[in-house]
Amino acid sequence: ATAEEKKAKESVRAVLQDLMAKKPQNFAPEYDALGCDDFDAYLNSLVCVCVEINGDDDSVVADSVDDKVVEEVAKCCSKLEEFGLVGTTKVSDSGIQEIANRCSNLKAITLIDTKVTDIGIQEIASRRGNLEAMVLENAKVTDIGIQEIAKRCSNLTEMYLMDMQVTDIGVQEIAKRCSNLTEVSLECTEVTNIGVMEIANRCSNLKGIYLFKTKVTDISVQELMNKCTKLKTLLDAKYNSRIGDGLR
């Protein structure tokens, strides 16, 4: 290994070890840590990594989590089924492309407050068609990336798009191609009745939908209640209620 590769590996070790010491709840207990002789074996056994940066205490960790760290995670943890980044503002498309290329078992991805754009999302879509859940918040992702996810990830059951420049164009494509959706969030987007009506007409398994700060009105809300018979939770500025409590 080159000096740069060794440095990257040590960096990811330090970051993950620090996170485990401070926030062990960020790592799903779906591995046998006791059966690992060393840290490399531990990394190889991981199926879930979520790096969450919150508050001043994590500033050192936040500074350490960049594309090189994410790329090394992808190399060391190729069995990952779930991957998440929250508040890691130094991570861009480059790191996410490495996750897409190397983590063939990936089923769920969370990207909140990162620099990932349509380019990274398109790479995830093109290589990880088995994706079942995606969470994007405060991301520089547009309808272009969302349409690509819709075309290639038809197994999606959970799709959370929040605080983004996403419109009916992307949402309509998701509804048309991902009919097994059970949970959808469109909070703080440009979505209107047009996109939500498409969801109502095509996603009969829908159980929850979140519509705060959208351009949705009663017309599409009523359509959701009429057509999505499994719907239990509908949250928007007006209803903020559970349908099981008498909304329908």
Salt bridges, closest charged atoms under 4 A:
GLU4 OE2 - LYS68 NZ 3.59
GLU10 OE2 - ARG13 NH1 3.66
ASP40 OD1 - LYS9 NZ 3.85
ASP40 OD1 - ARG13 NH2 2.72
ASP58 OD1 - LYS22 NZ 2.90
GLU98 OE2 - ARG102 NE 2.39
GLU123 OE2 - ARG127 NE 2.70
GLU148 OE2 - ARG152 NE 2.65
GLU173 OE2 - ARG177 NE 2.50
GLU190 OE1 - LYS215 NZ 3.03
GLU198 OE2 - ARG202 NE 2.36
ASP218 OD2 - LYS238 NZ 2.86
GLU223 OE2 - LYS227 NZ 2.81
